Every structure is written in C-alpha cells, then in structure tokens.
Amino acid sequence: GERLLALVRDRLGGHANVGEVRGRGLLVGVELVADRTTRRPFPRSARLIEAVMVHARAAGLLLYHGTGNADGTNGDTILLGPPFVATEKELEQITGVLGDAVERAAAEVSAKLD
C-alpha cells in the first residue's frame, strides 16, 4: 500500500490540477482541482472526471470516481483500489496510465474553459 501511494505522489503530487493525494493501504485517492493554490474545483459542467475515465479506460485501467466532493456539486476525485495481489510492475503501470489520463483530461478541459 505504501508503495502505491508513493508512486502516485511521485507521478501526480506536483501536478497543477491535483489538490491532494491520500490513501490507506491499497486505496489511494486523488483530488482534482482547477487551482492548486486555492483548491478551487473544476466546475461540474467541465466533466473533468468523465474525461479522465475515458482516457484511463482506453488504456485498460478501470478507476472508481466521485463528483461533488467540494461542495455537493463541484469537485472531482479518483480512487484507486487495485487487487491485493498486484505486482510492483502492475502498480507502476497503473500509476503511469493514471498520470497520463489526468494530464490529457486536464489539458483538454482547461483548454475548453479558457
């Protein structure tokens, strides 16, 4: 569990649209934000989490997701919950695909909002 959390923090912890990475065991959550400094969420209408899910699924990664976590309407989160038998290589692959999906989706959504 600690390894997955470390991998996700290494990959996404400094991303401009990630507010926080937290976890316990193999459950790791990622909060997505429009502004890292203020932790202002993306508006629900931006459908950021849906874009992340499309990119992740296209690369073979299934994720849990949530919306409305900031104020009941806005605020996107991702939850990773890989199997207990996941290997180090699989955890690295999960983290890589997740990072790519977040980067692509955030860039697409941010471009539409500008």
Backbone as a chain_set.jsonl record, in Angstrom:
{"seq": "GERLLALVRDRLGGHANVGEVRGRGLLVGVELVADRTTRRPFPRSARLIEAVMVHARAAGLLLYHGTGNADGTNGDTILLGPPFVATEKELEQITGVLGDAVERAAAEVSAKLD", "coords": {"N": [[0.804, -1.195, 0.0], [1.882, 1.269, 0.826], [3.735, 1.621, -1.167], [2.21, 2.021, -3.533], [0.943, 4.458, -2.898], [3.206, 6.109, -2.718], [4.124, 5.95, -5.385], [1.986, 7.161, -6.78], [2.019, 9.708, -5.644], [4.561, 10.528, -6.479], [4.172, 10.611, -9.24], [1.906, 12.284, -9.668], [1.758, 14.16, -7.623], [2.848, 16.753, -7.844], [1.413, 17.895, -9.85], [-0.349, 20.492, -11.488], [-3.124, 20.393, -11.347], [-3.827, 18.736, -9.306], [-5.0, 18.492, -6.149], [-4.667, 17.056, -3.778], [-3.172, 13.995, -2.708], [-3.995, 11.079, -1.182], [-4.13, 8.245, 1.065], [-4.771, 4.87, 2.205], [-3.457, 1.828, 2.833], [-4.039, -0.167, -0.015], [-5.878, 1.551, -1.09], [-6.096, 4.477, -2.704], [-6.585, 7.895, -3.002], [-7.203, 10.63, -5.222], [-7.475, 14.03, -5.465], [-8.843, 16.254, -7.73], [-8.302, 19.49, -8.98], [-9.082, 22.834, -10.116], [-7.489, 24.961, -9.471], [-4.598, 24.746, -7.853], [-3.465, 26.168, -5.691], [-5.57, 27.533, -4.351], [-7.29, 25.466, -4.128], [-9.601, 25.378, -5.554], [-12.291, 23.802, -7.122], [-12.815, 22.187, -10.334], [-15.529, 23.258, -12.378], [-18.589, 21.449, -12.283], [-19.803, 21.237, -14.73], [-17.694, 21.07, -16.5], [-16.968, 18.463, -16.7], [-14.692, 16.958, -16.019], [-13.881, 14.573, -14.667], [-15.111, 12.605, -16.153], [-13.701, 12.782, -18.545], [-11.16, 11.983, -17.671], [-11.752, 9.333, -17.012], [-12.438, 8.26, -19.536], [-9.959, 8.365, -20.916], [-8.364, 6.768, -19.23], [-9.725, 4.3, -19.29], [-9.519, 3.695, -22.01], [-6.879, 3.014, -22.103], [-6.889, 0.717, -20.704], [-7.307, 0.787, -17.936], [-9.335, 0.637, -15.132], [-11.136, 2.748, -13.007], [-12.324, 4.014, -9.845], [-14.569, 6.696, -9.26], [-15.543, 9.995, -8.155], [-17.886, 12.704, -7.71], [-18.767, 16.079, -6.822], [-17.504, 16.472, -4.433], [-16.41, 18.745, -3.309], [-18.349, 20.718, -2.781], [-20.817, 19.562, -2.861], [-21.74, 19.688, -5.439], [-19.643, 20.472, -7.237], [-16.259, 19.327, -7.745], [-13.958, 16.847, -8.187], [-12.908, 13.494, -7.779], [-10.649, 10.728, -7.711], [-10.398, 7.276, -7.123], [-8.195, 4.756, -6.443], [-8.103, 1.255, -6.381], [-6.555, -1.287, -6.463], [-6.106, -4.905, -6.922], [-5.15, -6.961, -4.131], [-3.094, -8.627, -4.817], [-1.562, -7.377, -6.69], [1.328, -6.77, -8.593], [4.592, -5.196, -8.29], [5.353, -4.188, -10.797], [2.829, -3.984, -12.018], [1.621, -2.055, -10.376], [3.206, 0.135, -11.027], [2.512, 0.389, -13.711], [-0.246, 0.996, -13.491], [-0.067, 3.47, -12.192], [1.312, 4.978, -14.112], [-0.509, 4.99, -16.298], [-2.695, 6.254, -15.061], [-1.555, 8.785, -14.473], [-1.043, 9.739, -17.089], [-3.677, 9.847, -18.07], [-4.885, 11.752, -16.382], [-3.324, 14.016, -16.991], [-3.864, 14.379, -19.762], [-6.691, 14.714, -19.78], [-7.04, 16.941, -18.063], [-5.693, 18.914, -19.525], [-7.272, 19.027, -21.833], [-9.8, 19.813, -20.806], [-9.138, 22.217, -19.487], [-8.367, 23.765, -21.687], [-10.811, 24.087, -22.972], [-12.155, 25.642, -21.123], [-10.821, 28.036, -21.128]], "CA": [[0.0, 0.0, 0.0], [2.742, 2.453, 0.882], [4.404, 1.76, -2.468], [1.276, 2.636, -4.463], [0.798, 5.859, -2.503], [4.444, 6.794, -3.114], [4.147, 6.044, -6.842], [1.004, 8.164, -7.216], [2.539, 11.027, -5.236], [5.678, 10.865, -7.367], [3.669, 10.878, -10.604], [0.895, 13.334, -9.742], [1.778, 15.058, -6.474], [3.195, 18.116, -8.218], [0.604, 18.329, -10.994], [-1.081, 21.733, -11.214], [-4.542, 20.141, -11.132], [-4.018, 17.762, -8.226], [-5.028, 19.181, -4.861], [-4.151, 16.192, -2.722], [-3.116, 12.548, -2.888], [-4.022, 10.475, 0.152], [-4.515, 6.846, 0.982], [-4.572, 3.902, 3.281], [-3.327, 0.532, 2.176], [-4.098, -0.078, -1.47], [-6.872, 2.534, -1.51], [-5.43, 5.77, -2.861], [-7.462, 8.893, -3.587], [-6.604, 11.799, -5.865], [-8.397, 15.142, -5.616], [-8.537, 17.079, -8.894], [-8.707, 20.882, -8.749], [-8.763, 23.793, -11.176], [-6.429, 25.819, -8.941], [-3.92, 24.027, -6.773], [-3.209, 27.054, -4.558], [-6.81, 27.788, -3.612], [-8.028, 24.194, -4.147], [-10.882, 25.593, -6.234], [-12.561, 22.664, -8.004], [-13.353, 22.41, -11.67], [-16.99, 23.235, -12.339], [-19.154, 20.157, -12.668], [-20.105, 21.302, -16.16], [-16.492, 20.768, -17.272], [-16.965, 16.998, -16.842], [-13.296, 16.518, -15.968], [-13.698, 13.175, -14.261], [-15.51, 11.759, -17.277], [-12.582, 12.778, -19.491], [-10.124, 11.121, -17.085], [-12.208, 7.947, -17.122], [-12.34, 7.85, -20.937], [-8.551, 8.117, -21.244], [-7.878, 5.623, -18.451], [-10.364, 3.088, -19.804], [-8.94, 3.419, -23.332], [-5.562, 2.413, -21.867], [-7.07, -0.537, -19.975], [-7.365, 0.988, -16.484], [-10.636, 0.971, -14.561], [-10.991, 3.549, -11.795], [-13.506, 4.495, -9.148], [-14.532, 8.149, -9.28], [-16.608, 10.688, -7.441], [-18.093, 14.112, -8.022], [-19.468, 16.825, -5.777], [-16.777, 16.326, -3.172], [-16.017, 20.044, -2.755], [-19.493, 21.479, -2.275], [-22.056, 18.857, -3.171], [-21.913, 19.698, -6.889], [-18.329, 20.529, -7.875], [-15.186, 18.596, -7.064], [-13.733, 15.528, -8.776], [-11.923, 12.646, -7.123], [-10.361, 9.401, -8.254], [-9.994, 6.295, -6.12], [-7.555, 3.534, -6.929], [-8.289, 0.113, -5.496], [-6.085, -2.48, -7.186], [-6.147, -6.148, -6.155], [-4.072, -7.155, -3.149], [-2.016, -9.419, -5.414], [-0.904, -6.59, -7.736], [2.792, -6.775, -8.522], [5.26, -3.892, -8.393], [5.252, -3.762, -12.202], [1.439, -3.595, -12.259], [1.397, -0.774, -9.689], [3.869, 1.151, -11.841], [1.696, 0.559, -14.911], [-1.453, 1.7, -13.051], [0.298, 4.854, -11.912], [1.639, 5.62, -15.381], [-1.749, 5.213, -17.056], [-3.449, 7.267, -14.335], [-0.902, 10.07, -14.697], [-1.294, 10.162, -18.463], [-5.106, 10.161, -18.205], [-5.133, 13.028, -15.705], [-2.677, 15.077, -17.76], [-4.602, 14.606, -21.012], [-8.028, 15.231, -19.479], [-6.919, 18.293, -17.51], [-5.32, 19.81, -20.61], [-8.447, 19.189, -22.699], [-10.833, 20.569, -20.101], [-8.635, 23.572, -19.266], [-8.405, 24.469, -22.967], [-12.21, 24.432, -23.242], [-12.588, 26.666, -20.171], [-10.113, 29.297, -21.384]], "C": [[0.85, 1.263, 0.0], [3.424, 2.698, -0.456], [3.486, 2.428, -3.483], [1.101, 4.115, -4.154], [2.023, 6.666, -2.932], [4.517, 6.971, -4.631], [3.19, 7.126, -7.349], [1.483, 9.559, -6.838], [3.688, 11.459, -6.126], [5.182, 11.298, -8.739], [2.767, 12.102, -10.671], [0.949, 14.383, -8.635], [2.09, 16.499, -6.8], [2.375, 18.666, -9.371], [-0.252, 19.527, -10.602], [-2.553, 21.519, -10.913], [-4.815, 19.049, -10.117], [-3.909, 18.505, -6.9], [-4.41, 18.366, -3.757], [-4.149, 14.748, -3.194], [-3.06, 11.964, -1.496], [-4.434, 9.023, 0.03], [-4.253, 6.062, 2.24], [-4.549, 2.528, 2.624], [-3.328, 0.719, 0.673], [-5.235, 0.815, -1.971], [-6.204, 3.902, -1.52], [-6.374, 6.719, -3.591], [-6.688, 10.073, -4.128], [-7.695, 12.85, -6.029], [-7.944, 16.006, -6.785], [-9.103, 18.477, -8.678], [-8.336, 21.751, -9.95], [-7.591, 24.673, -10.77], [-5.827, 25.162, -7.715], [-3.741, 24.884, -5.516], [-4.45, 27.248, -3.698], [-7.646, 26.527, -3.419], [-9.434, 24.363, -4.723], [-11.117, 24.435, -7.201], [-12.916, 23.099, -9.416], [-14.868, 22.453, -11.545], [-17.502, 21.881, -12.83], [-19.415, 20.106, -14.172], [-18.902, 20.985, -17.05], [-16.337, 19.273, -17.534], [-15.538, 16.433, -16.887], [-13.176, 15.036, -15.668], [-14.107, 12.223, -15.379], [-14.385, 11.666, -18.309], [-11.438, 11.905, -18.977], [-10.504, 9.654, -17.281], [-12.092, 7.429, -18.555], [-10.896, 7.505, -21.293], [-8.006, 6.9, -20.501], [-8.439, 4.319, -19.016], [-9.788, 2.709, -21.166], [-7.575, 2.741, -23.208], [-5.66, 1.152, -21.002], [-7.145, -0.415, -18.465], [-8.764, 1.388, -16.057], [-10.418, 1.653, -13.219], [-12.341, 3.74, -11.131], [-13.424, 6.025, -9.188], [-15.703, 8.719, -8.501], [-16.691, 12.125, -7.887], [-18.814, 14.765, -6.852], [-18.765, 16.82, -4.444], [-16.353, 17.648, -2.546], [-17.193, 20.757, -2.105], [-20.841, 20.812, -2.541], [-22.353, 18.809, -4.659], [-20.57, 19.602, -7.594], [-17.309, 19.732, -7.068], [-15.084, 17.175, -7.563], [-12.657, 14.769, -8.008], [-11.82, 11.307, -7.836], [-9.96, 8.509, -7.09], [-9.408, 5.09, -6.827], [-7.786, 2.436, -5.904], [-7.853, -1.164, -6.198], [-6.177, -3.73, -6.312], [-4.945, -6.268, -5.204], [-2.88, -7.892, -3.746], [-1.298, -8.671, -6.539], [0.603, -6.585, -7.512], [3.327, -5.346, -8.592], [5.131, -3.34, -9.811], [3.831, -3.291, -12.518], [1.105, -2.258, -11.584], [2.03, 0.371, -10.467], [3.063, 1.439, -13.109], [0.421, 1.334, -14.582], [-1.156, 3.185, -12.873], [0.62, 5.621, -13.195], [0.397, 5.951, -16.197], [-2.589, 6.296, -16.385], [-2.865, 8.653, -14.584], [-1.163, 10.607, -16.086], [-2.746, 10.596, -18.648], [-5.434, 11.503, -17.562], [-4.537, 14.172, -16.513], [-3.46, 15.406, -19.033], [-5.956, 15.254, -20.738], [-7.969, 16.66, -18.968], [-6.559, 19.289, -18.6], [-6.517, 20.07, -21.518], [-9.498, 20.088, -22.043], [-10.388, 22.02, -19.88], [-8.686, 24.39, -20.546], [-9.835, 24.908, -23.305], [-12.698, 25.558, -22.339], [-11.951, 28.018, -20.42], [-10.832, 30.152, -22.397]], "O": [[0.572, 2.21, -0.736], [3.664, 3.844, -0.836], [3.925, 3.31, -4.222], [1.11, 4.94, -5.068], [1.891, 7.776, -3.448], [4.927, 8.028, -5.11], [3.538, 7.908, -8.235], [1.363, 10.492, -7.632], [3.783, 12.631, -6.491], [5.709, 12.241, -9.329], [2.847, 12.878, -11.623], [0.25, 15.394, -8.71], [1.634, 17.395, -6.09], [2.615, 19.786, -9.823], [-0.814, 19.564, -9.507], [-3.18, 22.373, -10.286], [-5.915, 18.498, -10.073], [-2.866, 19.07, -6.571], [-3.712, 18.9, -2.895], [-5.006, 14.33, -3.973], [-2.179, 12.31, -0.709], [-5.014, 8.613, -0.975], [-3.614, 6.521, 3.186], [-5.498, 2.125, 1.95], [-2.702, 1.64, 0.147], [-5.52, 0.826, -3.168], [-5.798, 4.418, -0.478], [-6.896, 6.394, -4.657], [-5.66, 10.47, -3.579], [-8.722, 12.592, -6.658], [-6.794, 16.443, -6.828], [-10.245, 18.632, -8.246], [-7.405, 21.446, -10.695], [-6.794, 25.085, -11.613], [-6.473, 25.041, -6.674], [-3.853, 24.377, -4.4], [-4.392, 27.142, -2.473], [-8.599, 26.522, -2.64], [-10.339, 23.588, -4.416], [-10.245, 24.118, -8.011], [-13.274, 24.253, -9.65], [-15.438, 21.763, -10.7], [-16.894, 21.256, -13.699], [-19.266, 19.059, -14.803], [-19.072, 20.665, -18.226], [-15.657, 18.868, -18.476], [-15.229, 15.551, -17.687], [-12.442, 14.322, -16.351], [-13.516, 11.154, -15.534], [-14.145, 10.601, -18.879], [-10.817, 11.174, -19.748], [-9.67, 8.836, -17.671], [-11.693, 6.284, -18.768], [-10.639, 6.467, -21.904], [-7.273, 6.095, -21.075], [-7.704, 3.348, -19.196], [-9.589, 1.527, -21.446], [-7.164, 1.99, -24.092], [-4.639, 0.584, -20.611], [-7.056, -1.427, -17.769], [-9.318, 2.366, -16.561], [-9.621, 1.198, -12.398], [-13.382, 3.639, -11.782], [-12.329, 6.586, -9.153], [-16.695, 8.045, -8.227], [-15.719, 12.702, -8.375], [-19.395, 14.087, -6.004], [-19.374, 17.134, -3.421], [-15.974, 17.679, -1.376], [-17.065, 21.329, -1.023], [-21.886, 21.457, -2.45], [-23.14, 17.972, -5.102], [-20.38, 18.743, -8.455], [-17.481, 19.498, -5.872], [-16.009, 16.382, -7.388], [-11.628, 15.332, -7.635], [-12.763, 10.83, -8.467], [-9.26, 8.947, -6.177], [-10.039, 4.485, -7.694], [-7.676, 2.666, -4.7], [-8.679, -2.027, -6.495], [-6.312, -3.625, -5.093], [-3.87, -5.731, -5.469], [-1.768, -7.787, -3.228], [-0.506, -9.27, -7.267], [1.083, -6.418, -6.391], [2.594, -4.411, -8.913], [4.833, -2.16, -9.998], [3.656, -2.294, -13.218], [0.394, -1.431, -12.154], [1.455, 1.456, -10.557], [2.945, 2.59, -13.529], [0.046, 2.24, -15.327], [-1.903, 4.042, -13.346], [0.238, 6.782, -13.34], [0.266, 7.056, -16.722], [-3.137, 7.163, -17.065], [-3.603, 9.594, -14.876], [-1.469, 11.788, -16.255], [-3.015, 11.599, -19.308], [-6.178, 12.301, -18.133], [-5.19, 15.199, -16.698], [-3.689, 16.576, -19.342], [-6.324, 16.232, -21.39], [-8.76, 17.503, -19.392], [-7.073, 20.408, -18.599], [-6.75, 21.207, -21.928], [-10.013, 21.014, -22.67], [-11.178, 22.946, -20.066], [-9.009, 25.577, -20.509], [-10.037, 25.986, -23.864], [-13.557, 26.344, -22.738], [-12.473, 29.041, -19.977], [-10.367, 31.245, -22.723]]}, "num_chains": 1, "name": "protein.A"}
